Amino acid sequence: MTQDVDGDYPAPGESIAVLNRLLRMWHAHDGGASIPLLDGTSLPALAIHVQVEHVAELTESIIELIRHNVYLSTAPLFRLSMECAVNAVWWASDPARVRASVHEAARQSDLFVRSVRRVQPGAFSDSAGMTESIKEFARFASLDARVFERRCRAIQGGAWIYPRYRLLSESSHGGIALLSEYSVHGTRTATNPDGLALVQRPHYRHLELALETQVILFALALAAWESVLPDHPDETELFELANDLGFGDLLQTAIGRPSPGVTGTPQDAG
């Protein structure tokens, strides 16, 4: 697994073929998800399943946009996928962390309600349930639940994730970073001293890296789900695929499980 954002990455078609394979693995169990009890409740497994399901939905959206030659609009979808996948792995390694995330979600909702009430007093008069959630889960409060970078670094072997997340965030927000996507440098003239020309429907300059990242994070999310199931129906196939692509060791390290039925040393992806 390379940490170099300037490295060589698979062509889009290659990554999309792998993403379609991961989607087939995930959707093979549609309608038959078994939700195990973790930490004495169904909440962690439900939360993990939802994160993986959303990564699958986002993946399908990304593929469809690219099929229609729409590239830059995929940037925020890649970024959101990373958030969902990291959450799934973080929760699967310690299901009690879901309670920390519940507390953080309630805290964020409380901040939102307070900000609205400053301009619209009396709004959200039925927010008592949110206040109760904050109190109920206060003992699980965690800085990791609040800071995405910390969740990335809490994943064994995941130090590379946050730098890529920041890179893929550049074009996921409004701001000056979009200028480099929607413009090209040309000849400087008296009327155009910067030599910039605008581009419509631009190609996304990080597309290949983003697609490789989507493959790895989707596989990580699937591995997280497999790790909490008692029978692990797709684990062997998933590890074989990851080893073929060079990041089987990352899956093994991130979810803290040996690769089932797989031998050999994976090579670095690149």
Disulfide bonds with the S-S distance in Angstrom:
none
